[in-house]
Amino acid sequence: MLRTLAGRLTFFYALLFCGLALILFLVIDNSMESYLLHKIDEELQTEVSEFTNLLNSGGIETVSQQMLIENISEDIEEVFIRIFDADSREILATDLSAWPVLPPLQLSAGKERLVFFSASVYPSAIRTISSPLGPDYSFQMGTRLDHSEQLMMHYHRVFAATFVLVLTLGATAGFYLTRKVLLGLRMVREAADRISAGNLSAEIPRQNGVAEVNALIRSVNHMQQRIKALIGELQNVTNNIAHDLRSPLTRMRGMAEMTLTGDQEAEEYRALAGAVVEECDSLVGMINTMLEIAETDAGLKPLELQPLAVDTILQDIAELYSTVAEDREISMSLKIADGPLQISGNRSRLQRAFANLLDNALKFTPDKGRVMLEAGREAGQVIIRFTDNGKGIAAADLPHVCERYYRADRSRSTPGTGLGLSLVQAIIHAHGGELTVTSEDERGTCVTIRLPSENA
């Protein structure tokens, strides 16, 4: 039983309840015993005061008369009284026939002293008080503790019954609470089994009143959704890879067949070989981009950071693509805010990211269209925007444009691998920045980059 979590928790709850019950028992037992003895001591001290007053008012004769009265009024088996002279010799006493063994007179420097006295000849313990009675006498009185012991025994029996009840309730409560907690854990385990079996459709329902279990359920549900999204993305990647690799491989195979079966001139063979090399370069470039994205996302390719001026990088990129824009009569403008736009980054990586975005903007902008590059500061960040008035991105495609190999249907006819924005996003994230894409169908697209400013 103790090998399972349920058994251990149940045992722990039962042990906890037993421990608390025992502590409570000891506290109450000690308090009751102290209280009962205190009440007996008060009664004994009252008797001492009464006999002292009798001695002071009427002398030893009055005390002797009171002793006779005590013999009649008190139960001689429950109480005894003894008077001693200055030499500690007994001179007066109640009927002592029921007391075969008596405790000695105990005095301490003329002060009252209360002592316990137990003997096997007694059916129970006694409580005595020994006290000076004026300057010439001493007083001793004792009483049995039968009633107190009976009361304590009754309390012990009640506690024993209560202890069994508490133990039962503790074990039951522990078992119930354990089942309640483990219900959520069992559901999480079953969900993990479903996920292992490939079933990602059903989420785990939340439990009432167990915050920690609900937090675990939320995490598992989030993980399940993430796995489902990753599997869907992987399927899309597989489909897109198959689509994008099939064409160059088909062309390469066709060229190889022409070389084997044809009777071409040497120049034609060289042209076919050159075309094969170009296709191989395209495939190698795609693979290298995939590896770079994976390394950047995983942090395996550390960035060599240095202070950079964003405006300078944008000016260099705009100048590099100015000829492409002029050939297609595209109006390309660069708007830089006043003041330094300093960041800490890797120049070559950011140049590649910015060049990719500008290349996309020009690629999907019609002839005589507009492309605008902007850079400024907002809330301690450097903001860079690439805006075009091209055909835009469909709303259904917009959430997926940064996924690897994702290409919208309308861009299938445009050369590319579908890795560009994925690489850009990986580079921006590696710099601690954010990338967002907004677009209106047939009206253009705006890509916004936010990077931490070095002067923030």
The 8 nearest C-alpha neighbors of each residue, nearest first, counted from 0:
[[1, 6, 2, 3, 7, 5, 4, 10],
 [2, 0, 6, 7, 3, 4, 10, 5],
 [1, 3, 0, 4, 6, 7, 5, 8],
 [4, 2, 6, 5, 1, 0, 7, 8],
 [3, 5, 7, 6, 8, 2, 1, 177],
 [6, 4, 8, 3, 7, 177, 9, 178],
 [7, 5, 1, 0, 9, 3, 4, 8],
 [6, 8, 1, 10, 4, 9, 5, 11],
 [7, 9, 11, 5, 10, 6, 4, 12],
 [8, 10, 173, 174, 6, 12, 11, 7],
 [11, 9, 7, 13, 8, 12, 14, 6],
 [10, 12, 8, 14, 9, 13, 15, 7],
 [11, 13, 15, 173, 9, 14, 10, 169],
 [14, 12, 170, 169, 10, 16, 15, 11],
 [15, 13, 11, 17, 12, 16, 10, 18],
 [14, 16, 12, 18, 13, 17, 11, 19],
 [15, 17, 13, 19, 18, 14, 169, 20],
 [18, 16, 20, 14, 15, 19, 166, 21],
 [17, 19, 15, 21, 20, 16, 14, 22],
 [18, 20, 22, 16, 17, 21, 23, 15],
 [19, 21, 17, 23, 18, 22, 24, 16],
 [22, 20, 24, 18, 23, 19, 17, 25],
 [21, 23, 19, 25, 24, 20, 18, 26],
 [22, 24, 20, 26, 21, 25, 27, 19],
 [25, 23, 21, 27, 22, 26, 28, 20],
 [26, 24, 28, 22, 23, 27, 29, 21],
 [25, 27, 23, 29, 24, 28, 30, 22],
 [26, 28, 30, 24, 29, 25, 31, 23],
 [29, 27, 25, 31, 30, 26, 24, 32],
 [28, 30, 32, 26, 27, 31, 25, 33],
 [29, 31, 27, 33, 28, 32, 34, 26],
 [32, 30, 34, 28, 33, 29, 27, 35],
 [31, 33, 29, 35, 34, 30, 28, 36],
 [34, 32, 30, 36, 31, 35, 37, 29],
 [33, 35, 37, 31, 32, 36, 30, 38],
 [36, 34, 38, 32, 37, 33, 31, 39],
 [37, 35, 39, 33, 38, 34, 40, 32],
 [36, 38, 40, 34, 35, 39, 33, 41],
 [37, 39, 41, 35, 36, 40, 34, 42],
 [40, 38, 36, 42, 41, 37, 43, 35],
 [41, 39, 37, 43, 42, 38, 44, 36],
 [40, 42, 38, 44, 39, 43, 45, 37],
 [43, 41, 45, 39, 40, 44, 38, 46],
 [44, 42, 40, 46, 45, 41, 39, 47],
 [43, 45, 47, 41, 46, 42, 40, 48],
 [44, 46, 42, 48, 43, 47, 41, 49],
 [45, 47, 49, 43, 44, 48, 50, 42],
 [48, 46, 44, 50, 45, 49, 51, 43],
 [47, 49, 51, 45, 46, 50, 52, 44],
 [48, 50, 46, 52, 51, 47, 53, 45],
 [51, 49, 53, 47, 52, 48, 54, 46],
 [50, 52, 48, 54, 49, 53, 132, 47],
 [51, 53, 55, 49, 50, 54, 56, 48],
 [54, 52, 50, 56, 51, 55, 57, 62],
 [55, 53, 58, 51, 52, 57, 56, 59],
 [54, 56, 52, 53, 58, 57, 51, 133],
 [55, 57, 53, 54, 52, 58, 61, 51],
 [58, 56, 61, 54, 53, 55, 60, 59],
 [57, 59, 54, 60, 61, 55, 56, 62],
 [58, 60, 62, 61, 54, 63, 57, 53],
 [61, 59, 63, 62, 58, 64, 57, 54],
 [62, 60, 64, 57, 63, 59, 58, 53],
 [61, 63, 59, 65, 60, 64, 54, 53],
 [64, 62, 60, 66, 61, 65, 59, 67],
 [65, 63, 61, 67, 66, 62, 60, 68],
 [64, 66, 68, 62, 67, 63, 69, 61],
 [65, 67, 69, 63, 64, 68, 93, 62],
 [68, 66, 70, 64, 65, 69, 63, 71],
 [67, 69, 65, 71, 66, 70, 72, 64],
 [68, 70, 66, 72, 71, 67, 73, 65],
 [71, 69, 67, 68, 93, 73, 72, 66],
 [70, 72, 68, 69, 73, 67, 74, 75],
 [71, 73, 69, 70, 68, 74, 67, 75],
 [74, 72, 69, 70, 71, 75, 78, 77],
 [75, 73, 76, 77, 78, 72, 70, 71],
 [74, 76, 77, 78, 73, 94, 79, 70],
 [77, 75, 74, 97, 78, 98, 79, 143],
 [76, 78, 74, 143, 75, 142, 79, 73],
 [79, 77, 142, 75, 141, 76, 74, 143],
 [78, 80, 141, 140, 93, 75, 142, 95],
 [81, 79, 140, 93, 92, 139, 141, 78],
 [82, 80, 92, 139, 91, 138, 140, 83],
 [83, 81, 138, 91, 137, 89, 90, 92],
 [84, 82, 89, 137, 87, 88, 136, 90],
 [85, 83, 136, 87, 86, 88, 135, 137],
 [84, 86, 135, 136, 87, 83, 137, 88],
 [85, 87, 84, 88, 83, 136, 135, 89],
 [88, 86, 83, 84, 85, 89, 137, 104],
 [89, 87, 83, 84, 86, 90, 85, 82],
 [88, 90, 83, 82, 91, 87, 84, 81],
 [91, 89, 83, 82, 88, 84, 92, 81],
 [92, 90, 82, 81, 89, 63, 83, 93],
 [93, 91, 81, 80, 82, 94, 66, 90],
 [92, 94, 70, 80, 79, 95, 66, 81],
 [93, 95, 96, 75, 70, 92, 79, 97],
 [96, 94, 98, 97, 93, 79, 75, 99],
 [95, 97, 98, 94, 99, 75, 76, 93],
 [98, 96, 95, 76, 99, 75, 94, 77],
 [97, 99, 95, 96, 100, 101, 76, 79],
 [100, 98, 97, 101, 96, 95, 120, 121],
 [99, 101, 98, 102, 120, 118, 121, 97],
 [102, 100, 98, 103, 99, 116, 95, 104],
 [101, 103, 116, 104, 100, 127, 105, 117],
 [104, 102, 105, 101, 139, 129, 116, 100],
 [103, 105, 129, 106, 102, 139, 87, 138],
 [106, 104, 129, 103, 107, 112, 130, 114],
 [105, 107, 129, 112, 109, 130, 108, 104],
 [108, 106, 110, 109, 112, 105, 111, 130],
 [107, 109, 110, 106, 111, 131, 112, 105],
 [110, 108, 107, 131, 106, 111, 130, 112],
 [111, 109, 107, 108, 112, 130, 106, 131],
 [112, 110, 130, 129, 113, 106, 109, 107],
 [111, 113, 129, 106, 128, 110, 114, 107],
 [112, 114, 128, 127, 129, 111, 115, 126],
 [113, 115, 127, 116, 112, 126, 128, 129],
 [116, 114, 126, 125, 127, 117, 113, 124],
 [115, 117, 125, 124, 114, 126, 102, 118],
 [118, 116, 124, 125, 115, 119, 121, 123],
 [117, 119, 120, 121, 116, 124, 100, 123],
 [120, 118, 121, 117, 122, 123, 124, 100],
 [119, 121, 118, 122, 100, 99, 123, 117],
 [122, 120, 123, 119, 118, 124, 117, 100],
 [121, 123, 120, 124, 119, 145, 118, 143],
 [124, 122, 121, 145, 144, 125, 143, 117],
 [123, 125, 117, 144, 143, 116, 121, 126],
 [126, 124, 143, 144, 142, 116, 117, 115],
 [125, 127, 115, 142, 141, 143, 116, 114],
 [128, 126, 141, 140, 114, 113, 142, 125],
 [127, 129, 113, 140, 139, 112, 141, 130],
 [130, 128, 139, 138, 105, 112, 111, 104],
 [129, 131, 111, 138, 137, 132, 110, 106],
 [130, 132, 137, 138, 109, 133, 136, 110],
 [133, 131, 137, 136, 138, 51, 130, 134],
 [132, 134, 135, 136, 131, 51, 54, 137],
 [133, 135, 136, 132, 131, 85, 137, 109],
 [136, 134, 85, 133, 84, 132, 137, 131],
 [137, 135, 84, 132, 85, 83, 133, 134],
 [136, 138, 131, 132, 83, 82, 130, 84],
 [137, 139, 82, 130, 132, 129, 131, 81],
 [140, 138, 129, 81, 128, 80, 130, 82],
 [139, 141, 80, 128, 127, 79, 81, 129],
 [142, 140, 127, 79, 126, 78, 128, 125],
 [143, 141, 78, 126, 125, 77, 127, 144],
 [142, 144, 125, 77, 145, 124, 126, 123],
 [145, 143, 147, 125, 146, 124, 148, 123],
 [146, 144, 148, 147, 143, 149, 123, 124],
 [147, 145, 149, 148, 144, 150, 143, 151],
 [146, 148, 150, 144, 149, 145, 151, 35],
 [147, 149, 151, 145, 150, 146, 152, 144],
 [150, 148, 152, 146, 147, 151, 145, 153],
 [149, 151, 147, 153, 148, 152, 146, 154],
 [152, 150, 154, 148, 153, 149, 155, 147],
 [153, 151, 155, 149, 154, 150, 148, 156],
 [152, 154, 150, 156, 151, 155, 149, 157],
 [153, 155, 151, 157, 152, 156, 158, 150],
 [156, 154, 152, 158, 153, 157, 159, 151],
 [157, 155, 159, 153, 158, 154, 152, 160],
 [158, 156, 154, 160, 155, 159, 161, 153],
 [157, 159, 161, 155, 156, 160, 162, 154],
 [160, 158, 162, 156, 161, 157, 155, 163],
 [161, 159, 157, 163, 162, 158, 164, 156],
 [160, 162, 158, 164, 159, 163, 165, 157],
 [161, 163, 159, 165, 164, 160, 158, 166],
 [162, 164, 166, 160, 161, 165, 167, 159],
 [163, 165, 161, 167, 162, 166, 168, 160],
 [166, 164, 168, 162, 167, 163, 169, 161],
 [165, 167, 169, 163, 164, 168, 13, 162],
 [166, 168, 164, 170, 165, 169, 171, 163],
 [167, 169, 171, 165, 170, 166, 172, 164],
 [170, 168, 13, 166, 172, 171, 167, 16],
 [169, 171, 13, 173, 167, 168, 172, 9],
 [172, 170, 168, 174, 173, 169, 167, 175],
 [173, 171, 175, 169, 174, 170, 168, 176],
 [174, 172, 9, 12, 170, 176, 171, 175],
 [173, 175, 171, 177, 9, 172, 176, 170],
 [176, 174, 172, 178, 177, 173, 171, 179],
 [177, 175, 179, 173, 178, 174, 172, 180],
 [176, 178, 174, 180, 179, 175, 5, 173],
 [177, 179, 181, 175, 176, 180, 182, 174],
 [180, 178, 176, 182, 177, 181, 175, 183],
 [181, 179, 177, 182, 178, 183, 176, 184],
 [180, 182, 184, 178, 183, 179, 185, 177],
 [183, 181, 185, 179, 180, 184, 178, 186],
 [182, 184, 186, 181, 185, 180, 212, 187],
 [185, 183, 181, 187, 186, 182, 188, 180],
 [186, 184, 188, 182, 187, 183, 181, 189],
 [185, 187, 189, 183, 184, 188, 190, 182],
 [186, 188, 184, 190, 185, 189, 191, 183],
 [189, 187, 191, 185, 190, 186, 184, 192],
 [190, 188, 192, 186, 191, 187, 185, 193],
 [189, 191, 193, 187, 192, 188, 186, 194],
 [190, 192, 188, 194, 189, 193, 195, 187],
 [193, 191, 189, 195, 190, 194, 196, 188],
 [194, 192, 190, 196, 198, 195, 191, 189],
 [193, 195, 197, 191, 198, 196, 192, 199],
 [196, 194, 192, 193, 197, 191, 198, 190],
 [195, 197, 193, 194, 198, 192, 191, 199],
 [196, 198, 194, 195, 199, 193, 192, 200],
 [199, 197, 193, 194, 200, 196, 195, 201],
 [200, 198, 194, 201, 197, 227, 223, 193],
 [199, 201, 198, 202, 227, 223, 224, 194],
 [202, 200, 199, 203, 198, 190, 193, 220],
 [201, 203, 220, 204, 200, 190, 223, 199],
 [202, 204, 216, 205, 220, 201, 186, 190],
 [205, 203, 202, 206, 216, 186, 213, 183],
 [204, 206, 213, 203, 207, 216, 217, 183],
 [207, 205, 213, 209, 208, 204, 183, 212],
 [208, 206, 209, 205, 210, 213, 212, 179],
 [207, 209, 210, 206, 213, 212, 211, 179],
 [210, 208, 212, 211, 207, 213, 206, 180],
 [209, 211, 213, 212, 214, 208, 207, 206],
 [212, 210, 214, 213, 209, 215, 216, 208],
 [211, 213, 215, 214, 209, 210, 183, 216],
 [214, 212, 216, 210, 215, 211, 205, 217],
 [213, 215, 211, 217, 212, 216, 210, 218],
 [214, 216, 212, 218, 213, 217, 219, 211],
 [215, 217, 213, 219, 218, 214, 220, 212],
 [218, 216, 220, 214, 215, 219, 221, 213],
 [217, 219, 221, 215, 216, 220, 222, 214],
 [218, 220, 222, 216, 221, 217, 223, 215],
 [221, 219, 223, 217, 222, 218, 202, 216],
 [220, 222, 218, 224, 219, 223, 217, 225],
 [223, 221, 219, 225, 220, 224, 226, 218],
 [224, 222, 220, 226, 221, 225, 219, 227],
 [225, 223, 227, 221, 222, 226, 228, 220],
 [224, 226, 222, 228, 227, 223, 229, 221],
 [227, 225, 229, 223, 228, 224, 222, 230],
 [226, 228, 224, 230, 225, 229, 223, 231],
 [227, 229, 225, 231, 226, 230, 232, 224],
 [230, 228, 232, 226, 231, 227, 233, 225],
 [231, 229, 233, 227, 232, 228, 226, 234],
 [232, 230, 228, 234, 229, 233, 227, 235],
 [231, 233, 229, 235, 230, 234, 236, 228],
 [234, 232, 230, 236, 231, 235, 229, 237],
 [233, 235, 237, 231, 232, 236, 230, 238],
 [234, 236, 232, 238, 233, 237, 239, 231],
 [235, 237, 233, 239, 234, 238, 404, 240],
 [238, 236, 234, 240, 235, 239, 233, 241],
 [239, 237, 235, 241, 236, 240, 234, 242],
 [238, 240, 242, 236, 241, 237, 404, 243],
 [241, 239, 243, 237, 242, 238, 244, 236],
 [240, 242, 238, 239, 244, 243, 245, 237],
 [241, 243, 239, 240, 245, 244, 238, 246],
 [244, 242, 240, 241, 245, 239, 246, 416],
 [245, 243, 241, 246, 242, 240, 247, 248],
 [244, 246, 248, 242, 243, 241, 247, 249],
 [245, 247, 249, 248, 244, 243, 250, 242],
 [248, 246, 250, 249, 244, 245, 278, 251],
 [247, 249, 251, 245, 250, 246, 252, 244],
 [250, 248, 252, 246, 247, 251, 245, 253],
 [249, 251, 247, 253, 248, 252, 254, 246],
 [250, 252, 248, 254, 253, 249, 275, 247],
 [253, 251, 255, 249, 254, 250, 248, 256],
 [252, 254, 250, 256, 255, 251, 249, 257],
 [255, 253, 257, 251, 252, 256, 271, 250],
 [254, 256, 252, 258, 253, 257, 251, 259],
 [257, 255, 259, 253, 258, 254, 260, 252],
 [258, 256, 254, 261, 260, 255, 259, 253],
 [257, 259, 255, 256, 261, 260, 254, 268],
 [260, 258, 256, 257, 261, 255, 262, 254],
 [261, 259, 257, 258, 256, 262, 255, 263],
 [262, 260, 257, 258, 263, 259, 256, 264],
 [261, 263, 264, 260, 258, 259, 257, 268],
 [264, 262, 261, 267, 268, 265, 258, 266],
 [263, 265, 267, 266, 268, 262, 269, 261],
 [264, 266, 268, 267, 269, 263, 270, 262],
 [267, 265, 269, 268, 264, 270, 263, 271],
 [266, 268, 270, 264, 269, 265, 263, 271],
 [267, 269, 265, 271, 270, 266, 272, 264],
 [268, 270, 272, 266, 267, 271, 273, 265],
 [269, 271, 267, 273, 268, 272, 274, 266],
 [270, 272, 268, 274, 273, 269, 254, 267],
 [273, 271, 269, 275, 274, 270, 268, 276],
 [274, 272, 276, 270, 275, 271, 269, 277],
 [273, 275, 277, 271, 276, 272, 270, 278],
 [276, 274, 272, 278, 273, 277, 251, 279],
 [275, 277, 279, 273, 274, 278, 280, 272],
 [278, 276, 280, 274, 275, 279, 281, 273],
 [277, 279, 281, 275, 280, 276, 247, 274],
 [280, 278, 276, 282, 281, 277, 283, 275],
 [279, 281, 283, 277, 278, 282, 284, 276],
 [280, 282, 278, 284, 279, 283, 277, 285],
 [283, 281, 285, 279, 284, 280, 286, 278],
 [284, 282, 280, 286, 285, 281, 287, 279],
 [285, 283, 287, 281, 282, 286, 280, 288],
 [284, 286, 282, 288, 283, 287, 289, 281],
 [285, 287, 289, 283, 288, 284, 290, 282],
 [288, 286, 284, 290, 289, 285, 283, 291],
 [287, 289, 291, 285, 286, 290, 284, 292],
 [290, 288, 286, 292, 287, 291, 293, 285],
 [291, 289, 287, 293, 288, 292, 294, 286],
 [290, 292, 288, 294, 293, 289, 295, 287],
 [291, 293, 295, 289, 422, 290, 294, 296],
 [292, 294, 290, 296, 291, 295, 297, 289],
 [295, 293, 299, 291, 297, 292, 300, 296],
 [294, 296, 298, 292, 297, 293, 300, 291],
 [297, 295, 293, 294, 298, 425, 292, 429],
 [296, 298, 294, 299, 295, 293, 300, 292],
 [297, 299, 295, 300, 296, 294, 301, 429],
 [300, 298, 294, 297, 301, 295, 296, 293],
 [299, 301, 298, 294, 295, 302, 297, 291],
 [302, 300, 299, 298, 303, 295, 429, 294],
 [301, 303, 304, 345, 300, 344, 429, 430],
 [302, 304, 345, 301, 305, 344, 346, 300],
 [305, 303, 344, 345, 302, 343, 306, 346],
 [304, 306, 343, 344, 307, 345, 303, 346],
 [307, 305, 343, 342, 344, 341, 308, 304],
 [308, 306, 342, 341, 343, 309, 305, 344],
 [307, 309, 341, 310, 311, 340, 342, 312],
 [310, 308, 312, 311, 340, 307, 313, 341],
 [309, 311, 313, 308, 312, 314, 335, 340],
 [312, 310, 314, 309, 313, 308, 315, 307],
 [313, 311, 315, 309, 314, 310, 316, 350],
 [314, 312, 316, 310, 315, 311, 317, 309],
 [313, 315, 317, 311, 312, 316, 318, 310],
 [314, 316, 318, 312, 313, 317, 319, 311],
 [317, 315, 319, 313, 318, 314, 354, 312],
 [318, 316, 314, 320, 319, 315, 321, 313],
 [317, 319, 321, 315, 316, 320, 314, 322],
 [318, 320, 316, 317, 321, 315, 322, 323],
 [321, 319, 317, 323, 322, 318, 316, 324],
 [320, 322, 318, 324, 323, 319, 317, 325],
 [321, 323, 325, 324, 320, 326, 319, 318],
 [324, 322, 326, 320, 321, 325, 327, 361],
 [325, 323, 329, 321, 327, 322, 326, 328],
 [324, 326, 328, 322, 327, 323, 329, 321],
 [325, 327, 323, 324, 328, 322, 329, 321],
 [328, 326, 366, 325, 324, 329, 367, 323],
 [327, 329, 367, 325, 326, 324, 366, 330],
 [330, 328, 367, 324, 368, 327, 369, 366],
 [329, 331, 369, 370, 368, 328, 332, 367],
 [332, 330, 370, 371, 369, 329, 324, 333],
 [333, 331, 371, 372, 330, 370, 334, 369],
 [332, 334, 372, 371, 373, 335, 331, 317],
 [333, 335, 373, 372, 374, 332, 336, 371],
 [336, 334, 374, 373, 375, 333, 310, 337],
 [337, 335, 375, 374, 338, 334, 376, 373],
 [338, 336, 335, 339, 375, 340, 376, 374],
 [337, 339, 336, 340, 375, 335, 376, 341],
 [340, 338, 341, 337, 308, 310, 336, 309],
 [339, 341, 308, 309, 381, 338, 310, 342],
 [340, 342, 308, 453, 307, 339, 452, 309],
 [343, 341, 453, 452, 307, 306, 344, 308],
 [344, 342, 306, 305, 304, 307, 453, 341],
 [345, 343, 304, 305, 342, 346, 307, 430],
 [344, 346, 304, 348, 303, 347, 302, 349],
 [345, 347, 349, 348, 350, 344, 307, 305],
 [346, 348, 350, 349, 345, 351, 352, 344],
 [349, 347, 351, 350, 346, 345, 352, 426],
 [348, 350, 352, 346, 351, 347, 353, 345],
 [351, 349, 347, 353, 348, 352, 354, 346],
 [350, 352, 354, 348, 349, 353, 355, 347],
 [351, 353, 423, 349, 355, 354, 350, 348],
 [354, 352, 356, 350, 355, 351, 349, 357],
 [355, 353, 351, 357, 356, 352, 350, 358],
 [354, 356, 358, 352, 353, 357, 351, 359],
 [357, 355, 359, 353, 358, 354, 360, 352],
 [356, 358, 360, 354, 359, 355, 353, 361],
 [357, 359, 355, 361, 356, 360, 354, 362],
 [360, 358, 362, 356, 357, 361, 363, 355],
 [359, 361, 357, 358, 362, 363, 387, 364],
 [360, 362, 364, 358, 359, 363, 357, 370],
 [363, 361, 359, 360, 364, 358, 365, 413],
 [362, 364, 389, 360, 361, 359, 365, 390],
 [365, 363, 389, 361, 362, 368, 360, 388],
 [366, 364, 368, 389, 367, 363, 329, 362],
 [365, 367, 327, 368, 329, 328, 364, 324],
 [368, 366, 329, 328, 365, 327, 330, 369],
 [367, 369, 329, 366, 365, 364, 330, 388],
 [370, 368, 330, 329, 387, 388, 331, 371],
 [371, 369, 387, 331, 386, 330, 332, 360],
 [370, 372, 332, 386, 331, 385, 333, 387],
 [371, 373, 333, 385, 384, 334, 332, 386],
 [374, 372, 334, 384, 383, 335, 333, 371],
 [373, 375, 383, 335, 382, 336, 334, 384],
 [376, 374, 336, 382, 381, 335, 383, 377],
 [375, 377, 381, 380, 382, 379, 378, 374],
 [376, 378, 380, 379, 381, 382, 375, 449],
 [379, 377, 380, 376, 455, 381, 452, 382],
 [378, 380, 455, 377, 452, 376, 451, 381],
 [381, 379, 451, 452, 377, 376, 378, 450],
 [380, 382, 376, 450, 452, 449, 375, 451],
 [381, 383, 449, 375, 374, 376, 448, 380],
 [384, 382, 374, 448, 373, 447, 449, 381],
 [383, 385, 447, 373, 446, 372, 386, 448],
 [384, 386, 372, 446, 445, 371, 447, 373],
 [387, 385, 445, 371, 370, 444, 384, 446],
 [388, 386, 370, 443, 444, 389, 369, 360],
 [389, 387, 443, 442, 369, 364, 368, 444],
 [390, 388, 364, 443, 391, 363, 387, 365],
 [389, 391, 441, 443, 442, 440, 363, 388],
 [392, 390, 443, 440, 441, 444, 389, 439],
 [391, 393, 440, 438, 397, 394, 396, 439],
 [392, 394, 396, 395, 440, 397, 391, 439],
 [393, 395, 397, 396, 392, 440, 398, 439],
 [396, 394, 393, 397, 398, 399, 392, 407],
 [397, 395, 393, 394, 399, 398, 407, 400],
 [396, 398, 394, 399, 400, 395, 392, 393],
 [399, 397, 396, 400, 395, 401, 394, 436],
 [400, 398, 402, 397, 401, 396, 405, 395],
 [399, 401, 397, 402, 398, 405, 396, 420],
 [402, 400, 421, 420, 399, 403, 424, 405],
 [403, 401, 399, 405, 400, 421, 404, 232],
 [402, 404, 418, 405, 421, 417, 401, 236],
 [405, 403, 417, 418, 236, 239, 416, 406],
 [404, 406, 417, 403, 402, 400, 407, 399],
 [407, 405, 417, 410, 404, 408, 411, 400],
 [406, 408, 410, 409, 396, 405, 411, 400],
 [407, 409, 411, 410, 406, 412, 396, 405],
 [408, 410, 407, 411, 412, 406, 413, 392],
 [411, 409, 413, 407, 412, 408, 406, 414],
 [412, 410, 413, 408, 409, 406, 407, 414],
 [411, 413, 410, 414, 409, 408, 415, 407],
 [412, 414, 410, 411, 415, 362, 409, 363],
 [415, 413, 412, 416, 411, 410, 417, 362],
 [416, 414, 417, 413, 418, 419, 411, 243],
 [415, 417, 418, 404, 285, 243, 414, 419],
 [416, 418, 404, 405, 406, 419, 415, 403],
 [419, 417, 421, 403, 404, 416, 420, 422],
 [418, 420, 422, 421, 417, 423, 355, 416],
 [419, 421, 423, 401, 422, 418, 424, 400],
 [422, 420, 401, 418, 424, 419, 423, 403],
 [421, 423, 425, 292, 419, 420, 424, 418],
 [424, 422, 352, 420, 426, 425, 421, 427],
 [423, 425, 427, 421, 426, 422, 420, 428],
 [424, 426, 422, 428, 423, 427, 296, 295],
 [427, 425, 429, 423, 424, 428, 422, 430],
 [426, 428, 424, 430, 432, 429, 425, 423],
 [429, 427, 431, 432, 425, 430, 426, 424],
 [428, 430, 426, 427, 431, 425, 295, 296],
 [431, 429, 427, 428, 432, 344, 426, 450],
 [432, 430, 428, 429, 427, 450, 451, 433],
 [433, 431, 450, 428, 427, 449, 430, 451],
 [434, 432, 449, 448, 428, 427, 435, 450],
 [433, 435, 448, 447, 424, 449, 436, 427],
 [436, 434, 447, 446, 448, 433, 437, 445],
 [435, 437, 446, 445, 447, 438, 434, 444],
 [438, 436, 445, 444, 446, 435, 439, 397],
 [437, 439, 444, 391, 392, 443, 445, 440],
 [440, 438, 442, 391, 443, 441, 444, 392],
 [439, 441, 391, 442, 392, 393, 390, 438],
 [440, 442, 390, 391, 443, 439, 389, 392],
 [443, 441, 439, 388, 440, 391, 390, 389],
 [444, 442, 388, 391, 389, 387, 390, 439],
 [443, 445, 438, 391, 387, 386, 437, 439],
 [446, 444, 386, 437, 385, 436, 438, 447],
 [445, 447, 436, 385, 384, 435, 437, 386],
 [448, 446, 384, 435, 434, 383, 445, 436],
 [447, 449, 434, 383, 382, 433, 384, 450],
 [448, 450, 382, 433, 432, 381, 380, 434],
 [449, 451, 432, 381, 380, 452, 448, 382],
 [452, 450, 380, 381, 453, 432, 342, 449],
 [451, 453, 380, 342, 455, 454, 381, 379],
 [452, 454, 342, 341, 455, 343, 451, 306],
 [453, 455, 452, 341, 379, 342, 340, 451],
 [454, 379, 452, 453, 380, 451, 378, 342]]
